[in-house]
Amino acid sequence: MDGLPALVERFRSTGADVTLIVEGDVARLARDDRAGVYRIVQEALTNAIKHAPVAATQTRLTVDAAPRG
């Protein structure tokens, strides 16, 4: 999860308009869960770039780690 901002910046450097919003305390997630979130975000960004022209790509990612109850 600590690498998400750098991941987003790499995609922004291609010209993609990417917004990352993190809600809640992601540090409370288990390490495997954090790794899974990173991979899902990585795949989502890859698919957005792969299937849409970079100039037209506007991607908003929201990672919500807020407790449910």
PDB file of N, CA, C, O and CB in Angstrom:
ATOM      1  N   MET A   1       0.821  -1.193   0.000  1.00  0.00           N
ATOM      2  CA  MET A   1       0.000   0.000   0.000  1.00  0.00           C
ATOM      3  C   MET A   1       0.863   1.254   0.000  1.00  0.00           C
ATOM      4  O   MET A   1       0.479   2.275  -0.571  1.00  0.00           O
ATOM      5  CB  MET A   1      -0.933   0.000   1.200  1.00  0.00           C
ATOM      6  N   ASP A   2       2.016   1.182   0.632  1.00  0.00           N
ATOM      7  CA  ASP A   2       2.892   2.352   0.652  1.00  0.00           C
ATOM      8  C   ASP A   2       3.326   2.736  -0.755  1.00  0.00           C
ATOM      9  O   ASP A   2       3.672   3.890  -1.010  1.00  0.00           O
ATOM     10  CB  ASP A   2       4.119   2.087   1.526  1.00  0.00           C
ATOM     11  N   GLY A   3       3.308   1.775  -1.663  1.00  0.00           N
ATOM     12  CA  GLY A   3       3.741   2.026  -3.026  1.00  0.00           C
ATOM     13  C   GLY A   3       2.655   2.570  -3.943  1.00  0.00           C
ATOM     14  O   GLY A   3       2.931   2.854  -5.109  1.00  0.00           O
ATOM     15  N   LEU A   4       1.430   2.723  -3.453  1.00  0.00           N
ATOM     16  CA  LEU A   4       0.344   3.199  -4.314  1.00  0.00           C
ATOM     17  C   LEU A   4       0.604   4.587  -4.901  1.00  0.00           C
ATOM     18  O   LEU A   4       0.395   4.778  -6.099  1.00  0.00           O
ATOM     19  CB  LEU A   4      -0.946   3.221  -3.535  1.00  0.00           C
ATOM     20  N   PRO A   5       1.050   5.560  -4.107  1.00  0.00           N
ATOM     21  CA  PRO A   5       1.307   6.872  -4.714  1.00  0.00           C
ATOM     22  C   PRO A   5       2.344   6.813  -5.836  1.00  0.00           C
ATOM     23  O   PRO A   5       2.177   7.476  -6.860  1.00  0.00           O
ATOM     24  CB  PRO A   5       1.771   7.848  -3.650  1.00  0.00           C
ATOM     25  N   ALA A   6       3.404   6.036  -5.663  1.00  0.00           N
ATOM     26  CA  ALA A   6       4.421   5.903  -6.714  1.00  0.00           C
ATOM     27  C   ALA A   6       3.844   5.199  -7.936  1.00  0.00           C
ATOM     28  O   ALA A   6       4.162   5.560  -9.069  1.00  0.00           O
ATOM     29  CB  ALA A   6       5.645   5.130  -6.188  1.00  0.00           C
ATOM     30  N   LEU A   7       2.998   4.200  -7.713  1.00  0.00           N
ATOM     31  CA  LEU A   7       2.346   3.505  -8.822  1.00  0.00           C
ATOM     32  C   LEU A   7       1.480   4.470  -9.619  1.00  0.00           C
ATOM     33  O   LEU A   7       1.529   4.492 -10.849  1.00  0.00           O
ATOM     34  CB  LEU A   7       1.496   2.331  -8.302  1.00  0.00           C
ATOM     35  N   VAL A   8       0.693   5.260  -8.915  1.00  0.00           N
ATOM     36  CA  VAL A   8      -0.170   6.243  -9.581  1.00  0.00           C
ATOM     37  C   VAL A   8       0.674   7.249 -10.361  1.00  0.00           C
ATOM     38  O   VAL A   8       0.319   7.623 -11.479  1.00  0.00           O
ATOM     39  CB  VAL A   8      -1.060   6.976  -8.548  1.00  0.00           C
ATOM     40  N   GLU A   9       1.775   7.683  -9.783  1.00  0.00           N
ATOM     41  CA  GLU A   9       2.656   8.639 -10.480  1.00  0.00           C
ATOM     42  C   GLU A   9       3.227   8.053 -11.755  1.00  0.00           C
ATOM     43  O   GLU A   9       3.357   8.758 -12.755  1.00  0.00           O
ATOM     44  CB  GLU A   9       3.798   9.076  -9.568  1.00  0.00           C
ATOM     45  N   ARG A  10       3.570   6.768 -11.736  1.00  0.00           N
ATOM     46  CA  ARG A  10       4.081   6.135 -12.959  1.00  0.00           C
ATOM     47  C   ARG A  10       3.038   6.189 -14.066  1.00  0.00           C
ATOM     48  O   ARG A  10       3.370   6.449 -15.223  1.00  0.00           O
ATOM     49  CB  ARG A  10       4.486   4.674 -12.685  1.00  0.00           C
ATOM     50  N   PHE A  11       1.794   5.947 -13.719  1.00  0.00           N
ATOM     51  CA  PHE A  11       0.739   6.009 -14.728  1.00  0.00           C
ATOM     52  C   PHE A  11       0.479   7.445 -15.153  1.00  0.00           C
ATOM     53  O   PHE A  11       0.201   7.700 -16.325  1.00  0.00           O
ATOM     54  CB  PHE A  11      -0.548   5.377 -14.197  1.00  0.00           C
ATOM     55  N   ARG A  12       0.565   8.382 -14.224  1.00  0.00           N
ATOM     56  CA  ARG A  12       0.400   9.795 -14.591  1.00  0.00           C
ATOM     57  C   ARG A  12       1.487  10.233 -15.563  1.00  0.00           C
ATOM     58  O   ARG A  12       1.243  11.073 -16.430  1.00  0.00           O
ATOM     59  CB  ARG A  12       0.427  10.686 -13.337  1.00  0.00           C
ATOM     60  N   SER A  13       2.683   9.670 -15.426  1.00  0.00           N
ATOM     61  CA  SER A  13       3.791  10.054 -16.305  1.00  0.00           C
ATOM     62  C   SER A  13       3.541   9.643 -17.752  1.00  0.00           C
ATOM     63  O   SER A  13       4.214  10.133 -18.658  1.00  0.00           O
ATOM     64  CB  SER A  13       5.090   9.432 -15.813  1.00  0.00           C
ATOM     65  N   THR A  14       2.574   8.743 -17.978  1.00  0.00           N
ATOM     66  CA  THR A  14       2.203   8.364 -19.339  1.00  0.00           C
ATOM     67  C   THR A  14       1.196   9.342 -19.939  1.00  0.00           C
ATOM     68  O   THR A  14       0.846   9.243 -21.115  1.00  0.00           O
ATOM     69  CB  THR A  14       1.630   6.949 -19.354  1.00  0.00           C
ATOM     70  N   GLY A  15       0.736  10.280 -19.124  1.00  0.00           N
ATOM     71  CA  GLY A  15      -0.255  11.248 -19.578  1.00  0.00           C
ATOM     72  C   GLY A  15      -1.652  10.959 -19.075  1.00  0.00           C
ATOM     73  O   GLY A  15      -2.579  11.721 -19.349  1.00  0.00           O
ATOM     74  N   ALA A  16      -1.817   9.869 -18.342  1.00  0.00           N
ATOM     75  CA  ALA A  16      -3.135   9.510 -17.821  1.00  0.00           C
ATOM     76  C   ALA A  16      -3.516  10.437 -16.668  1.00  0.00           C
ATOM     77  O   ALA A  16      -2.675  10.841 -15.865  1.00  0.00           O
ATOM     78  CB  ALA A  16      -3.155   8.035 -17.357  1.00  0.00           C
ATOM     79  N   ASP A  17      -4.797  10.758 -16.612  1.00  0.00           N
ATOM     80  CA  ASP A  17      -5.341  11.582 -15.530  1.00  0.00           C
ATOM     81  C   ASP A  17      -5.863  10.628 -14.457  1.00  0.00           C
ATOM     82  O   ASP A  17      -6.962  10.088 -14.581  1.00  0.00           O
ATOM     83  CB  ASP A  17      -6.484  12.554 -16.049  1.00  0.00           C
ATOM     84  N   VAL A  18      -5.070  10.425 -13.405  1.00  0.00           N
ATOM     85  CA  VAL A  18      -5.405   9.455 -12.361  1.00  0.00           C
ATOM     86  C   VAL A  18      -5.550  10.181 -11.027  1.00  0.00           C
ATOM     87  O   VAL A  18      -4.689  10.967 -10.632  1.00  0.00           O
ATOM     88  CB  VAL A  18      -4.321   8.341 -12.265  1.00  0.00           C
ATOM     89  N   THR A  19      -6.654   9.902 -10.346  1.00  0.00           N
ATOM     90  CA  THR A  19      -6.889  10.430  -9.007  1.00  0.00           C
ATOM     91  C   THR A  19      -6.968   9.250  -8.049  1.00  0.00           C
ATOM     92  O   THR A  19      -7.709   8.297  -8.288  1.00  0.00           O
ATOM     93  CB  THR A  19      -8.194  11.300  -8.950  1.00  0.00           C
ATOM     94  N   LEU A  20      -6.204   9.316  -6.965  1.00  0.00           N
ATOM     95  CA  LEU A  20      -6.224   8.273  -5.947  1.00  0.00           C
ATOM     96  C   LEU A  20      -6.792   8.857  -4.660  1.00  0.00           C
ATOM     97  O   LEU A  20      -6.312   9.873  -4.158  1.00  0.00           O
ATOM     98  CB  LEU A  20      -4.800   7.686  -5.714  1.00  0.00           C
ATOM     99  N   ILE A  21      -7.821   8.199  -4.135  1.00  0.00           N
ATOM    100  CA  ILE A  21      -8.438   8.598  -2.870  1.00  0.00           C
ATOM    101  C   ILE A  21      -8.342   7.401  -1.929  1.00  0.00           C
ATOM    102  O   ILE A  21      -8.791   6.306  -2.265  1.00  0.00           O
ATOM    103  CB  ILE A  21      -9.941   9.063  -3.067  1.00  0.00           C
ATOM    104  N   VAL A  22      -7.762   7.611  -0.763  1.00  0.00           N
ATOM    105  CA  VAL A  22      -7.659   6.544   0.238  1.00  0.00           C
ATOM    106  C   VAL A  22      -8.479   6.980   1.446  1.00  0.00           C
ATOM    107  O   VAL A  22      -8.230   8.031   2.036  1.00  0.00           O
ATOM    108  CB  VAL A  22      -6.153   6.254   0.638  1.00  0.00           C
ATOM    109  N   GLU A  23      -9.461   6.154   1.805  1.00  0.00           N
ATOM    110  CA  GLU A  23     -10.329   6.437   2.939  1.00  0.00           C
ATOM    111  C   GLU A  23     -10.102   5.381   4.006  1.00  0.00           C
ATOM    112  O   GLU A  23      -9.949   4.199   3.698  1.00  0.00           O
ATOM    113  CB  GLU A  23     -11.818   6.480   2.510  1.00  0.00           C
ATOM    114  N   GLY A  24     -10.083   5.803   5.243  1.00  0.00           N
ATOM    115  CA  GLY A  24      -9.886   4.870   6.333  1.00  0.00           C
ATOM    116  C   GLY A  24      -8.406   4.621   6.584  1.00  0.00           C
ATOM    117  O   GLY A  24      -7.541   5.208   5.933  1.00  0.00           O
ATOM    118  N   ASP A  25      -8.138   3.755   7.524  1.00  0.00           N
ATOM    119  CA  ASP A  25      -6.770   3.457   7.941  1.00  0.00           C
ATOM    120  C   ASP A  25      -6.310   2.166   7.275  1.00  0.00           C
ATOM    121  O   ASP A  25      -6.591   1.076   7.771  1.00  0.00           O
ATOM    122  CB  ASP A  25      -6.670   3.344   9.487  1.00  0.00           C
ATOM    123  N   VAL A  26      -5.608   2.286   6.160  1.00  0.00           N
ATOM    124  CA  VAL A  26      -5.161   1.095   5.439  1.00  0.00           C
ATOM    125  C   VAL A  26      -4.111   0.319   6.225  1.00  0.00           C
ATOM    126  O   VAL A  26      -3.899  -0.866   5.967  1.00  0.00           O
ATOM    127  CB  VAL A  26      -4.604   1.484   4.079  1.00  0.00           C
ATOM    128  N   ALA A  27      -3.452   0.971   7.180  1.00  0.00           N
ATOM    129  CA  ALA A  27      -2.443   0.295   7.988  1.00  0.00           C
ATOM    130  C   ALA A  27      -3.066  -0.813   8.847  1.00  0.00           C
ATOM    131  O   ALA A  27      -2.367  -1.735   9.269  1.00  0.00           O
ATOM    132  CB  ALA A  27      -1.716   1.308   8.880  1.00  0.00           C
ATOM    133  N   ARG A  28      -4.353  -0.727   9.102  1.00  0.00           N
ATOM    134  CA  ARG A  28      -5.010  -1.744   9.922  1.00  0.00           C
ATOM    135  C   ARG A  28      -5.307  -3.021   9.135  1.00  0.00           C
ATOM    136  O   ARG A  28      -5.644  -4.048   9.724  1.00  0.00           O
ATOM    137  CB  ARG A  28      -6.299  -1.188  10.500  1.00  0.00           C
ATOM    138  N   LEU A  29      -5.182  -2.961   7.816  1.00  0.00           N
ATOM    139  CA  LEU A  29      -5.415  -4.145   6.993  1.00  0.00           C
ATOM    140  C   LEU A  29      -4.263  -5.132   7.147  1.00  0.00           C
ATOM    141  O   LEU A  29      -3.118  -4.740   7.376  1.00  0.00           O
ATOM    142  CB  LEU A  29      -5.589  -3.752   5.513  1.00  0.00           C
ATOM    143  N   ALA A  30      -4.578  -6.398   7.021  1.00  0.00           N
ATOM    144  CA  ALA A  30      -3.544  -7.430   7.061  1.00  0.00           C
ATOM    145  C   ALA A  30      -2.591  -7.239   5.880  1.00  0.00           C
ATOM    146  O   ALA A  30      -2.987  -6.720   4.836  1.00  0.00           O
ATOM    147  CB  ALA A  30      -4.178  -8.853   7.036  1.00  0.00           C
ATOM    148  N   ARG A  31      -1.335  -7.659   6.046  1.00  0.00           N
ATOM    149  CA  ARG A  31      -0.328  -7.469   5.003  1.00  0.00           C
ATOM    150  C   ARG A  31      -0.773  -8.090   3.678  1.00  0.00           C
ATOM    151  O   ARG A  31      -0.605  -7.476   2.624  1.00  0.00           O
ATOM    152  CB  ARG A  31       1.010  -8.072   5.443  1.00  0.00           C
ATOM    153  N   ASP A  32      -1.331  -9.288   3.719  1.00  0.00           N
ATOM    154  CA  ASP A  32      -1.797  -9.929   2.485  1.00  0.00           C
ATOM    155  C   ASP A  32      -2.908  -9.118   1.827  1.00  0.00           C
ATOM    156  O   ASP A  32      -2.969  -9.029   0.601  1.00  0.00           O
ATOM    157  CB  ASP A  32      -2.290 -11.351   2.775  1.00  0.00           C
ATOM    158  N   ASP A  33      -3.781  -8.529   2.631  1.00  0.00           N
ATOM    159  CA  ASP A  33      -4.855  -7.699   2.087  1.00  0.00           C
ATOM    160  C   ASP A  33      -4.287  -6.449   1.420  1.00  0.00           C
ATOM    161  O   ASP A  33      -4.740  -6.059   0.344  1.00  0.00           O
ATOM    162  CB  ASP A  33      -5.845  -7.306   3.197  1.00  0.00           C
ATOM    163  N   ARG A  34      -3.300  -5.822   2.053  1.00  0.00           N
ATOM    164  CA  ARG A  34      -2.670  -4.636   1.470  1.00  0.00           C
ATOM    165  C   ARG A  34      -1.997  -4.979   0.146  1.00  0.00           C
ATOM    166  O   ARG A  34      -2.073  -4.212  -0.814  1.00  0.00           O
ATOM    167  CB  ARG A  34      -1.645  -4.034   2.446  1.00  0.00           C
ATOM    168  N   ALA A  35      -1.343  -6.129   0.101  1.00  0.00           N
ATOM    169  CA  ALA A  35      -0.701  -6.563  -1.143  1.00  0.00           C
ATOM    170  C   ALA A  35      -1.751  -6.811  -2.223  1.00  0.00           C
ATOM    171  O   ALA A  35      -1.540  -6.486  -3.391  1.00  0.00           O
ATOM    172  CB  ALA A  35       0.139  -7.843  -0.907  1.00  0.00           C
ATOM    173  N   GLY A  36      -2.879  -7.387  -1.826  1.00  0.00           N
ATOM    174  CA  GLY A  36      -3.961  -7.631  -2.780  1.00  0.00           C
ATOM    175  C   GLY A  36      -4.539  -6.344  -3.334  1.00  0.00           C
ATOM    176  O   GLY A  36      -4.809  -6.243  -4.531  1.00  0.00           O
ATOM    177  N   VAL A  37      -4.728  -5.363  -2.470  1.00  0.00           N
ATOM    178  CA  VAL A  37      -5.243  -4.060  -2.914  1.00  0.00           C
ATOM    179  C   VAL A  37      -4.283  -3.436  -3.929  1.00  0.00           C
ATOM    180  O   VAL A  37      -4.709  -2.913  -4.959  1.00  0.00           O
ATOM    181  CB  VAL A  37      -5.444  -3.105  -1.700  1.00  0.00           C
ATOM    182  N   TYR A  38      -2.989  -3.496  -3.627  1.00  0.00           N
ATOM    183  CA  TYR A  38      -1.988  -2.940  -4.547  1.00  0.00           C
ATOM    184  C   TYR A  38      -2.103  -3.601  -5.923  1.00  0.00           C
ATOM    185  O   TYR A  38      -2.124  -2.915  -6.945  1.00  0.00           O
ATOM    186  CB  TYR A  38      -0.557  -3.132  -3.977  1.00  0.00           C
ATOM    187  N   ARG A  39      -2.179  -4.928  -5.946  1.00  0.00           N
ATOM    188  CA  ARG A  39      -2.262  -5.660  -7.214  1.00  0.00           C
ATOM    189  C   ARG A  39      -3.537  -5.324  -7.979  1.00  0.00           C
ATOM    190  O   ARG A  39      -3.512  -5.194  -9.203  1.00  0.00           O
ATOM    191  CB  ARG A  39      -2.195  -7.161  -6.961  1.00  0.00           C
ATOM    192  N   ILE A  40      -4.648  -5.184  -7.264  1.00  0.00           N
ATOM    193  CA  ILE A  40      -5.916  -4.847  -7.919  1.00  0.00           C
ATOM    194  C   ILE A  40      -5.838  -3.453  -8.529  1.00  0.00           C
ATOM    195  O   ILE A  40      -6.283  -3.247  -9.658  1.00  0.00           O
ATOM    196  CB  ILE A  40      -7.092  -4.929  -6.917  1.00  0.00           C
ATOM    197  N   VAL A  41      -5.278  -2.499  -7.798  1.00  0.00           N
ATOM    198  CA  VAL A  41      -5.123  -1.138  -8.323  1.00  0.00           C
ATOM    199  C   VAL A  41      -4.197  -1.155  -9.534  1.00  0.00           C
ATOM    200  O   VAL A  41      -4.474  -0.499 -10.538  1.00  0.00           O
ATOM    201  CB  VAL A  41      -4.571  -0.183  -7.230  1.00  0.00           C
ATOM    202  N   GLN A  42      -3.105  -1.898  -9.442  1.00  0.00           N
ATOM    203  CA  GLN A  42      -2.158  -1.999 -10.547  1.00  0.00           C
ATOM    204  C   GLN A  42      -2.855  -2.551 -11.799  1.00  0.00           C
ATOM    205  O   GLN A  42      -2.681  -2.015 -12.894  1.00  0.00           O
ATOM    206  CB  GLN A  42      -0.961  -2.898 -10.153  1.00  0.00           C
ATOM    207  N   GLU A  43      -3.623  -3.594 -11.641  1.00  0.00           N
ATOM    208  CA  GLU A  43      -4.325  -4.201 -12.773  1.00  0.00           C
ATOM    209  C   GLU A  43      -5.395  -3.261 -13.339  1.00  0.00           C
ATOM    210  O   GLU A  43      -5.569  -3.175 -14.554  1.00  0.00           O
ATOM    211  CB  GLU A  43      -4.965  -5.530 -12.347  1.00  0.00           C
ATOM    212  N   ALA A  44      -6.104  -2.566 -12.461  1.00  0.00           N
ATOM    213  CA  ALA A  44      -7.128  -1.622 -12.922  1.00  0.00           C
ATOM    214  C   ALA A  44      -6.509  -0.505 -13.757  1.00  0.00           C
ATOM    215  O   ALA A  44      -7.043  -0.132 -14.802  1.00  0.00           O
ATOM    216  CB  ALA A  44      -7.884  -1.026 -11.725  1.00  0.00           C
ATOM    217  N   LEU A  45      -5.382   0.026 -13.288  1.00  0.00           N
ATOM    218  CA  LEU A  45      -4.712   1.085 -14.047  1.00  0.00           C
ATOM    219  C   LEU A  45      -4.182   0.561 -15.380  1.00  0.00           C
ATOM    220  O   LEU A  45      -4.290   1.233 -16.405  1.00  0.00           O
ATOM    221  CB  LEU A  45      -3.564   1.683 -13.226  1.00  0.00           C
ATOM    222  N   THR A  46      -3.617  -0.624 -15.358  1.00  0.00           N
ATOM    223  CA  THR A  46      -3.119  -1.233 -16.594  1.00  0.00           C
ATOM    224  C   THR A  46      -4.248  -1.399 -17.598  1.00  0.00           C
ATOM    225  O   THR A  46      -4.080  -1.083 -18.776  1.00  0.00           O
ATOM    226  CB  THR A  46      -2.462  -2.593 -16.304  1.00  0.00           C
ATOM    227  N   ASN A  47      -5.396  -1.891 -17.148  1.00  0.00           N
ATOM    228  CA  ASN A  47      -6.536  -2.068 -18.045  1.00  0.00           C
ATOM    229  C   ASN A  47      -7.068  -0.741 -18.567  1.00  0.00           C
ATOM    230  O   ASN A  47      -7.452  -0.641 -19.732  1.00  0.00           O
ATOM    231  CB  ASN A  47      -7.643  -2.818 -17.336  1.00  0.00           C
ATOM    232  N   ALA A  48      -7.093   0.279 -17.712  1.00  0.00           N
ATOM    233  CA  ALA A  48      -7.573   1.592 -18.160  1.00  0.00           C
ATOM    234  C   ALA A  48      -6.685   2.126 -19.282  1.00  0.00           C
ATOM    235  O   ALA A  48      -7.184   2.652 -20.277  1.00  0.00           O
ATOM    236  CB  ALA A  48      -7.607   2.596 -16.978  1.00  0.00           C
ATOM    237  N   ILE A  49      -5.378   1.990 -19.122  1.00  0.00           N
ATOM    238  CA  ILE A  49      -4.445   2.477 -20.145  1.00  0.00           C
ATOM    239  C   ILE A  49      -4.511   1.607 -21.396  1.00  0.00           C
ATOM    240  O   ILE A  49      -4.455   2.112 -22.517  1.00  0.00           O
ATOM    241  CB  ILE A  49      -3.005   2.505 -19.596  1.00  0.00           C
ATOM    242  N   LYS A  50      -4.629   0.310 -21.198  1.00  0.00           N
ATOM    243  CA  LYS A  50      -4.630  -0.640 -22.318  1.00  0.00           C
ATOM    244  C   LYS A  50      -5.855  -0.473 -23.215  1.00  0.00           C
ATOM    245  O   LYS A  50      -5.759  -0.604 -24.435  1.00  0.00           O
ATOM    246  CB  LYS A  50      -4.572  -2.069 -21.790  1.00  0.00           C
ATOM    247  N   HIS A  51      -7.005  -0.185 -22.607  1.00  0.00           N
ATOM    248  CA  HIS A  51      -8.254  -0.204 -23.363  1.00  0.00           C
ATOM    249  C   HIS A  51      -8.820   1.171 -23.693  1.00  0.00           C
ATOM    250  O   HIS A  51      -9.906   1.272 -24.264  1.00  0.00           O
ATOM    251  CB  HIS A  51      -9.267  -0.966 -22.607  1.00  0.00           C
ATOM    252  N   ALA A  52      -8.102   2.222 -23.343  1.00  0.00           N
ATOM    253  CA  ALA A  52      -8.558   3.576 -23.671  1.00  0.00           C
ATOM    254  C   ALA A  52      -7.350   4.408 -24.074  1.00  0.00           C
ATOM    255  O   ALA A  52      -6.262   4.233 -23.527  1.00  0.00           O
ATOM    256  CB  ALA A  52      -9.310   4.233 -22.466  1.00  0.00           C
ATOM    257  N   PRO A  53      -7.535   5.308 -25.024  1.00  0.00           N
ATOM    258  CA  PRO A  53      -6.422   6.197 -25.380  1.00  0.00           C
ATOM    259  C   PRO A  53      -5.980   6.992 -24.151  1.00  0.00           C
ATOM    260  O   PRO A  53      -6.811   7.454 -23.369  1.00  0.00           O
ATOM    261  CB  PRO A  53      -6.830   7.162 -26.535  1.00  0.00           C
ATOM    262  N   VAL A  54      -4.675   7.145 -23.991  1.00  0.00           N
ATOM    263  CA  VAL A  54      -4.136   7.834 -22.815  1.00  0.00           C
ATOM    264  C   VAL A  54      -4.731   9.222 -22.662  1.00  0.00           C
ATOM    265  O   VAL A  54      -5.075   9.627 -21.552  1.00  0.00           O
ATOM    266  CB  VAL A  54      -2.618   7.930 -22.904  1.00  0.00           C
ATOM    267  N   ALA A  55      -4.856   9.951 -23.750  1.00  0.00           N
ATOM    268  CA  ALA A  55      -5.370  11.318 -23.677  1.00  0.00           C
ATOM    269  C   ALA A  55      -6.810  11.353 -23.169  1.00  0.00           C
ATOM    270  O   ALA A  55      -7.242  12.358 -22.605  1.00  0.00           O
ATOM    271  CB  ALA A  55      -5.288  11.985 -25.046  1.00  0.00           C
ATOM    272  N   ALA A  56      -7.553  10.265 -23.362  1.00  0.00           N
ATOM    273  CA  ALA A  56      -8.959  10.233 -22.953  1.00  0.00           C
ATOM    274  C   ALA A  56      -9.158   9.542 -21.612  1.00  0.00           C
ATOM    275  O   ALA A  56     -10.282   9.455 -21.117  1.00  0.00           O
ATOM    276  CB  ALA A  56      -9.789   9.537 -24.009  1.00  0.00           C
ATOM    277  N   THR A  57      -8.082   9.055 -21.029  1.00  0.00           N
ATOM    278  CA  THR A  57      -8.207   8.264 -19.808  1.00  0.00           C
ATOM    279  C   THR A  57      -8.290   9.153 -18.576  1.00  0.00           C
ATOM    280  O   THR A  57      -7.349   9.876 -18.249  1.00  0.00           O
ATOM    281  CB  THR A  57      -7.033   7.303 -19.677  1.00  0.00           C
ATOM    282  N   GLN A  58      -9.415   9.089 -17.910  1.00  0.00           N
ATOM    283  CA  GLN A  58      -9.586   9.726 -16.611  1.00  0.00           C
ATOM    284  C   GLN A  58      -9.986   8.612 -15.656  1.00  0.00           C
ATOM    285  O   GLN A  58     -11.053   8.012 -15.788  1.00  0.00           O
ATOM    286  CB  GLN A  58     -10.666  10.897 -16.649  1.00  0.00           C
ATOM    287  N   THR A  59      -9.124   8.348 -14.704  1.00  0.00           N
ATOM    288  CA  THR A  59      -9.355   7.240 -13.800  1.00  0.00           C
ATOM    289  C   THR A  59      -9.382   7.752 -12.374  1.00  0.00           C
ATOM    290  O   THR A  59      -8.490   8.485 -11.946  1.00  0.00           O
ATOM    291  CB  THR A  59      -8.282   6.154 -13.971  1.00  0.00           C
ATOM    292  N   ARG A  60     -10.412   7.358 -11.645  1.00  0.00           N
ATOM    293  CA  ARG A  60     -10.524   7.716 -10.231  1.00  0.00           C
ATOM    294  C   ARG A  60     -10.555   6.422  -9.444  1.00  0.00           C
ATOM    295  O   ARG A  60     -11.429   5.578  -9.639  1.00  0.00           O
ATOM    296  CB  ARG A  60     -11.802   8.593  -9.944  1.00  0.00           C
ATOM    297  N   LEU A  61      -9.588   6.279  -8.554  1.00  0.00           N
ATOM    298  CA  LEU A  61      -9.502   5.092  -7.717  1.00  0.00           C
ATOM    299  C   LEU A  61      -9.812   5.468  -6.282  1.00  0.00           C
ATOM    300  O   LEU A  61      -9.254   6.429  -5.752  1.00  0.00           O
ATOM    301  CB  LEU A  61      -8.111   4.437  -7.822  1.00  0.00           C
ATOM    302  N   THR A  62     -10.694   4.718  -5.654  1.00  0.00           N
ATOM    303  CA  THR A  62     -10.985   4.933  -4.253  1.00  0.00           C
ATOM    304  C   THR A  62     -10.702   3.633  -3.513  1.00  0.00           C
ATOM    305  O   THR A  62     -11.308   2.599  -3.788  1.00  0.00           O
ATOM    306  CB  THR A  62     -12.456   5.401  -4.042  1.00  0.00           C
ATOM    307  N   VAL A  63      -9.770   3.706  -2.569  1.00  0.00           N
ATOM    308  CA  VAL A  63      -9.476   2.595  -1.691  1.00  0.00           C
ATOM    309  C   VAL A  63     -10.144   2.912  -0.359  1.00  0.00           C
ATOM    310  O   VAL A  63      -9.771   3.870   0.318  1.00  0.00           O
ATOM    311  CB  VAL A  63      -7.922   2.362  -1.534  1.00  0.00           C
ATOM    312  N   ASP A  64     -11.129   2.106   0.012  1.00  0.00           N
ATOM    313  CA  ASP A  64     -11.904   2.375   1.220  1.00  0.00           C
ATOM    314  C   ASP A  64     -11.596   1.297   2.264  1.00  0.00           C
ATOM    315  O   ASP A  64     -12.041   0.155   2.146  1.00  0.00           O
ATOM    316  CB  ASP A  64     -13.434   2.424   0.904  1.00  0.00           C
ATOM    317  N   ALA A  65     -10.839   1.678   3.272  1.00  0.00           N
ATOM    318  CA  ALA A  65     -10.483   0.751   4.343  1.00  0.00           C
ATOM    319  C   ALA A  65     -11.214   1.101   5.637  1.00  0.00           C
ATOM    320  O   ALA A  65     -10.813   0.682   6.723  1.00  0.00           O
ATOM    321  CB  ALA A  65      -8.967   0.761   4.574  1.00  0.00           C
ATOM    322  N   ALA A  66     -12.279   1.865   5.507  1.00  0.00           N
ATOM    323  CA  ALA A  66     -13.053   2.258   6.688  1.00  0.00           C
ATOM    324  C   ALA A  66     -13.728   1.032   7.292  1.00  0.00           C
ATOM    325  O   ALA A  66     -14.227   0.180   6.557  1.00  0.00           O
ATOM    326  CB  ALA A  66     -14.109   3.336   6.326  1.00  0.00           C
ATOM    327  N   PRO A  67     -13.750   0.933   8.611  1.00  0.00           N
ATOM    328  CA  PRO A  67     -14.391  -0.215   9.252  1.00  0.00           C
ATOM    329  C   PRO A  67     -15.894  -0.259   8.957  1.00  0.00           C
ATOM    330  O   PRO A  67     -16.549   0.777   8.846  1.00  0.00           O
ATOM    331  CB  PRO A  67     -14.155  -0.171  10.765  1.00  0.00           C
ATOM    332  N   ARG A  68     -16.403  -1.431   8.838  1.00  0.00           N
ATOM    333  CA  ARG A  68     -17.839  -1.636   8.620  1.00  0.00           C
ATOM    334  C   ARG A  68     -18.441  -2.180   9.909  1.00  0.00           C
ATOM    335  O   ARG A  68     -17.805  -2.941  10.638  1.00  0.00           O
ATOM    336  CB  ARG A  68     -18.107  -2.614   7.417  1.00  0.00           C
ATOM    337  N   GLY A  69     -19.614  -1.795  10.160  1.00  0.00           N
ATOM    338  CA  GLY A  69     -20.184  -2.343  11.372  1.00  0.00           C
ATOM    339  C   GLY A  69     -21.520  -1.897  11.597  1.00  0.00           C
ATOM    340  O   GLY A  69     -22.139  -2.278  12.591  1.00  0.00           O
TER     341      GLY A  69
END
